[in-house]
Amino acid sequence: MVSSDLVNRIRRYDATTGVFEGFFTPDDGLYAAQIAFGPDGNLYVPDFVNHSVRRYDGNTGAFVGTFASGNGLTSPFGLAFGTDGDLYVSSGGDDRIYVFDGATGGFQRSFATDLDLSSLTYLAFSSPVPEPRTYLLWLFAIGAIAMRLRPRLR
């Protein structure tokens, strides 16, 4: 999927060939910026003009409804689902990040409210890095298996 704020729609491309397959979302005046698939498989798109986050069916692209809005959210641009499953949305109107429940869209809290930035845009989360002892346990396990499988020297 590729968002385009010029045509106000989400485009679908073949993942292998890159060939344009058509529009995924209806032409409903959406000013699409960053997009994200949620844990439920649906597509979430910030609605910059209407100060909300829209939800689209992840298979058909049909508009499901407004997922999150209000509580000060203005001109949302970027969004990402956090490692906690909640939806984080950058609010370009007041340079804050708002957190909404990832399942219901209910407002949770403001996050990082003192960013002192102008026009927040994209968000991304990285996966947590495993603790060093996790690597050591895996290395030990692999070593133990390798020792049992190696041919015995006589």
C-alpha positions in Angstrom: 0.0 0.0 0.0 1.2 3.5 -0.8 -0.5 6.7 0.5 -0.9 9.7 -1.7 -2.1 13.1 -0.5 -2.3 14.3 -4.1 -5.0 11.8 -5.2 -6.5 11.4 -1.7 -6.5 7.7 -1.9 -4.4 4.7 -0.9 -2.9 2.8 -3.9 -2.3 -0.9 -4.0 0.7 -2.4 -5.7 1.7 -6.0 -6.2 4.3 -6.9 -3.6 6.4 -9.0 -6.0 6.3 -7.0 -9.2 5.5 -3.5 -8.0 2.7 -3.3 -10.6 -0.1 -0.9 -9.8 -3.2 -2.9 -9.0 -5.7 -0.1 -8.4 -7.0 2.1 -5.6 -7.5 0.4 -2.2 -9.6 3.1 -0.5 -12.6 5.0 -2.0 -12.2 8.5 -3.2 -13.6 10.2 -0.1 -11.4 13.3 0.1 -8.9 11.7 2.4 -5.6 13.6 2.8 -3.5 10.5 3.4 -0.1 10.8 5.0 1.4 7.9 7.0 -0.6 4.7 7.1 -0.4 1.7 9.3 -2.0 -1.8 9.5 -3.3 -2.5 13.0 -3.0 -5.7 15.0 -6.6 -6.4 13.8 -5.5 -6.4 10.1 -7.3 -3.2 9.3 -5.7 -0.1 7.7 -5.5 3.1 9.8 -5.1 6.5 8.1 -4.8 9.9 9.8 -7.4 12.4 8.5 -5.5 15.7 8.6 -8.6 17.8 7.6 -11.1 16.2 10.0 -8.7 15.8 12.9 -9.2 12.1 13.3 -8.0 8.6 12.4 -10.0 6.6 10.0 -10.2 2.8 9.8 -10.5 0.9 6.6 -11.2 -2.9 6.1 -7.8 -4.5 5.7 -9.0 -6.8 2.9 -11.5 -4.7 0.9 -10.4 -1.1 1.6 -14.0 -0.2 2.6 -14.4 2.6 5.1 -15.3 1.2 8.5 -15.5 4.4 10.4 -13.7 7.0 12.5 -11.5 5.1 14.9 -10.0 7.9 17.1 -10.6 11.6 17.5 -10.9 14.4 20.0 -9.1 15.2 23.2 -7.0 17.9 21.5 -6.0 15.9 18.4 -5.5 18.4 15.6 -4.1 17.9 12.1 -2.9 14.3 12.7 -0.2 13.3 10.3 1.7 10.3 11.5 0.7 7.2 13.3 2.1 3.9 14.5 1.0 1.0 16.7 3.4 0.7 19.7 4.8 -2.4 21.1 2.0 -2.1 23.7 -0.7 -2.4 21.0 -1.8 1.2 21.5 -2.1 3.7 18.6 0.3 6.7 18.8 -0.7 9.7 16.7 1.3 12.8 16.0 -0.7 15.9 16.3 0.7 18.6 14.0 -1.6 21.3 15.4 -0.2 21.3 18.9 3.1 19.3 18.5 2.0 16.4 20.8 1.7 12.7 20.5 -1.6 11.3 21.5 -2.2 7.7 22.6 -5.4 5.8 21.8 -6.4 2.3 22.8 -5.4 0.1 19.9 -8.6 -2.0 20.1 -11.3 0.6 20.9 -9.8 3.9 19.8 -10.6 5.4 23.2 -8.3 8.2 24.3 -5.6 7.0 26.7 -3.2 9.9 27.3 -0.9 12.5 25.8 2.6 11.3 25.3 5.7 13.4 24.8 4.0 16.7 25.3 7.1 18.9 25.5 8.6 18.1 22.1 9.1 21.8 21.1 8.9 20.8 17.4 7.1 22.3 14.6 4.5 20.2 12.6 5.2 16.7 13.9 5.1 14.1 11.1 6.0 10.4 11.1 6.3 7.9 13.9 8.0 4.6 14.1 8.7 2.0 16.8 11.5 -0.4 17.0 11.3 -3.9 18.4 12.7 -4.3 21.9 16.2 -5.5 21.9 16.6 -8.8 23.8 18.7 -8.8 26.9 22.3 -10.1 26.5 21.6 -13.2 28.6 18.9 -14.2 26.0 21.7 -14.4 23.3 23.9 -16.4 25.7 21.1 -18.9 26.3 20.5 -19.4 22.6 24.2 -19.8 22.0 24.5 -22.4 24.8 21.5 -24.3 23.4 22.8 -24.3 19.8 26.2 -25.4 21.1 24.7 -28.2 23.2 22.7 -29.5 20.1 25.8 -29.3 17.9 27.9 -31.3 20.4 25.2 -34.0 20.5 25.0 -34.2 16.7 28.7 -34.2 15.8 30.2 -37.5 14.9 32.3 -39.0 17.6 36.0 -39.2 16.9 37.8 -42.5 17.7 
